[in-house]
Amino acid sequence: MKNAIAIVALAGMTGMAGADTVANWGFNNQGLDGGGFGFQVSDFPQNADVGSGMFTVGNFNDSDTGGVYDWVQSFAGTTTLSIDGVSGGSFAFQGAANEDVTNNGAQATFAFDGTNWDALSIDFARRGTSTGFNLLTIEIFDGGSSLGIVDTIAGAQSSTWTSNSYDLSALDGILDASVVFTFDGATSNTGNNRLDNVTISGTAVPAPGAFALLGLGGLVGARRRRA
């Protein structure tokens, strides 16, 4: 018992120091009431499946049929980068390129609170079609202020899922943090890009009280040894 408090404190510190999931979206529950899979207007903003975060879409052709978006789909997903081993569905903008308002320029935004996180990063799986979007811009924001473009991926995606990972450490400690994906260059209505298993990870910053607890544990142990 003499080192119990110190052990508890160390265990807590170890847990907080390890990388953890800040927010994850697996897109595995996109079944529609009328059958099939897709996204309803009421699905956005969408809470993270694991952790805490918010996913929303903007600047896109928002036509819908019966409350279900016509050009925002949930196609078959993948286990690539999945944290639960489930392939499920995915998120996909379709081009809607022959419509009066296309989905070129459509944006998918993943927002989260980075206040108590360090070493932030994002992982996601992506695939597409030859007539889908051939330009993806990934940009990070502190509230409404851009902190810069993380990457610009040119070229149409293949039908094979690829793993993607980016450093988001510029968002460490930021309350209103977000990652914005902007899609462009689709040349057909049904050409698409899919995202799946989007995970924002980081290392939790120990609360100030954790250090005090660790010190208290050592002090108590020392006093008991002297006694």
C-alpha positions in Angstrom: 0.0 0.0 0.0 2.9 2.4 0.7 3.4 3.1 -3.1 -0.3 2.8 -4.1 -0.8 6.4 -4.7 2.4 6.8 -6.7 1.5 3.8 -8.8 -2.0 5.1 -9.5 -0.5 8.5 -10.5 2.0 6.9 -12.8 -0.6 4.8 -14.4 -2.7 7.9 -15.1 0.3 9.7 -16.5 1.1 6.8 -18.8 -2.4 6.6 -20.1 -2.5 10.3 -20.9 0.9 10.2 -22.6 0.0 7.6 -25.1 -1.5 8.4 -28.5 -5.3 8.2 -28.5 -8.3 8.8 -30.8 -9.5 12.3 -30.7 -12.3 11.7 -33.1 -13.2 9.0 -35.6 -15.8 8.7 -38.4 -16.3 5.1 -39.8 -19.5 5.9 -41.8 -20.8 2.5 -41.0 -24.4 3.4 -40.1 -25.7 5.2 -43.2 -28.7 3.0 -44.0 -31.8 4.9 -45.2 -35.3 4.4 -44.1 -36.5 3.6 -47.6 -33.7 1.1 -48.2 -30.2 1.5 -49.6 -27.4 3.7 -48.2 -26.7 7.4 -48.3 -27.0 10.6 -46.4 -30.0 12.5 -45.3 -30.2 16.3 -44.9 -30.7 15.6 -41.2 -27.4 13.7 -40.9 -25.4 16.9 -40.8 -23.6 18.0 -38.8 -22.6 14.4 -37.8 -21.1 13.5 -34.5 -17.9 11.4 -34.4 -18.5 7.7 -33.9 -15.6 7.5 -31.4 -14.3 10.5 -29.5 -15.6 14.0 -29.9 -15.9 15.9 -33.1 -18.3 17.1 -35.8 -18.4 16.4 -39.5 -20.3 18.6 -41.9 -20.5 19.4 -45.6 -20.7 22.7 -47.5 -20.5 24.4 -50.9 -22.1 21.5 -52.7 -25.2 20.7 -54.9 -27.7 20.2 -52.0 -30.6 18.9 -54.1 -32.4 16.1 -52.3 -35.2 13.7 -52.9 -37.4 13.1 -49.8 -34.7 14.5 -47.5 -32.0 12.3 -49.0 -29.1 14.0 -50.8 -29.0 13.1 -54.5 -25.2 13.6 -55.0 -23.8 12.7 -51.6 -23.5 8.9 -51.3 -22.4 6.1 -48.9 -20.8 3.5 -51.1 -19.1 0.3 -49.8 -16.3 1.1 -47.4 -13.1 -0.6 -46.4 -11.2 -2.0 -43.4 -8.2 0.1 -44.4 -7.3 2.2 -41.4 -10.5 1.0 -39.7 -10.3 1.1 -35.9 -13.0 -1.5 -35.4 -12.3 -3.8 -38.3 -15.6 -3.1 -40.0 -15.7 -2.1 -43.7 -19.3 -0.8 -43.6 -19.9 2.3 -45.8 -18.1 5.4 -46.8 -18.7 9.1 -47.5 -18.7 10.2 -51.1 -19.4 13.4 -53.0 -20.5 12.7 -56.6 -19.5 15.1 -59.3 -23.0 16.3 -60.3 -21.0 17.9 -63.1 -23.8 18.2 -65.6 -26.1 19.9 -63.1 -26.6 23.7 -62.9 -24.8 23.6 -59.6 -22.0 21.0 -59.5 -20.1 19.5 -56.6 -16.8 20.8 -57.8 -15.6 22.9 -54.9 -17.6 20.8 -52.4 -16.1 20.7 -48.9 -16.1 18.2 -46.1 -15.1 19.6 -42.7 -13.9 17.7 -39.7 -14.0 19.9 -36.6 -12.8 19.1 -33.1 -11.5 20.6 -29.8 -7.7 20.3 -29.8 -7.2 22.2 -26.5 -5.9 19.3 -24.5 -4.0 17.5 -27.3 -0.5 17.4 -28.7 1.1 15.8 -31.7 -2.2 15.8 -33.6 -2.5 13.9 -36.9 -5.2 12.7 -39.3 -5.5 9.3 -41.1 -8.1 8.4 -43.7 -8.7 6.0 -46.6 -9.6 7.3 -50.0 -10.5 6.0 -53.5 -12.4 7.3 -56.5 -13.3 6.9 -60.1 -11.7 8.2 -63.3 -14.3 10.9 -63.8 -14.4 11.8 -60.2 -12.6 14.7 -58.5 -9.0 15.0 -59.7 -7.9 17.6 -57.1 -8.2 17.4 -53.3 -7.0 20.3 -51.2 -6.6 19.7 -47.4 -6.5 22.9 -45.3 -6.5 23.4 -41.6 -8.3 26.2 -39.6 -8.3 27.9 -36.2 -11.9 29.0 -36.1 -12.4 30.9 -39.3 -8.7 31.6 -39.9 -6.7 29.4 -42.2 -3.4 28.0 -40.9 -2.4 26.9 -44.3 -2.8 24.1 -46.8 -1.5 20.7 -45.6 -1.5 19.1 -49.1 -2.9 19.4 -52.6 -3.4 16.0 -54.1 -3.7 16.1 -57.9 -4.9 13.3 -60.2 -8.0 11.1 -60.4 -8.2 8.4 -57.8 -8.1 4.7 -58.7 -10.6 2.1 -57.6 -8.1 0.9 -54.9 -8.3 2.3 -51.4 -5.2 4.2 -50.4 -4.0 5.1 -46.9 -3.3 8.8 -46.2 -1.8 10.4 -43.1 -0.9 14.0 -42.3 0.6 15.9 -39.4 -1.8 18.3 -37.8 0.5 19.5 -35.0 -0.2 23.1 -36.1 -3.6 22.5 -34.5 -2.2 21.4 -31.1 -4.0 23.2 -28.3 -6.5 25.0 -30.5 -10.1 25.0 -29.2 -11.9 25.5 -32.6 -9.8 23.3 -34.8 -10.9 21.9 -38.2 -9.6 20.1 -41.2 -11.3 21.0 -44.5 -11.3 18.8 -47.6 -12.1 20.6 -50.9 -12.9 18.5 -53.9 -12.6 19.7 -57.5 -12.3 18.6 -61.1 -15.1 16.0 -61.5 -16.2 15.6 -65.1 -19.4 13.5 -64.7 -22.5 13.3 -62.6 -21.6 10.0 -60.9 -17.8 10.4 -60.8 -16.9 10.3 -57.2 -14.3 10.4 -54.4 -14.8 8.4 -51.3 -13.5 8.9 -47.8 -13.6 6.3 -45.0 -12.2 5.7 -41.6 -11.3 9.3 -40.9 -9.4 9.4 -37.6 -7.9 12.3 -35.8 -5.3 11.2 -33.2 -3.1 12.8 -30.7 -1.4 12.7 -27.3 -3.5 13.9 -24.4 -1.9 16.7 -22.4 -1.9 15.9 -18.7 -4.1 18.0 -16.6 -2.1 20.2 -14.1 -3.5 18.2 -11.2 -1.9 15.0 -12.6 1.6 16.3 -11.8 0.5 17.4 -8.4 -0.9 13.9 -7.7 2.3 12.2 -8.8 4.3 14.4 -6.5 1.9 13.7 -3.6 2.2 10.0 -4.2 6.0 10.2 -3.9 5.7 12.4 -0.8 3.3 10.0 0.9 5.5 7.0 0.1 8.6 8.8 1.5 6.9 9.7 4.7 5.7 6.1 5.2 9.2 4.8 4.6 10.6 7.2 7.2 7.9 6.1 9.6 
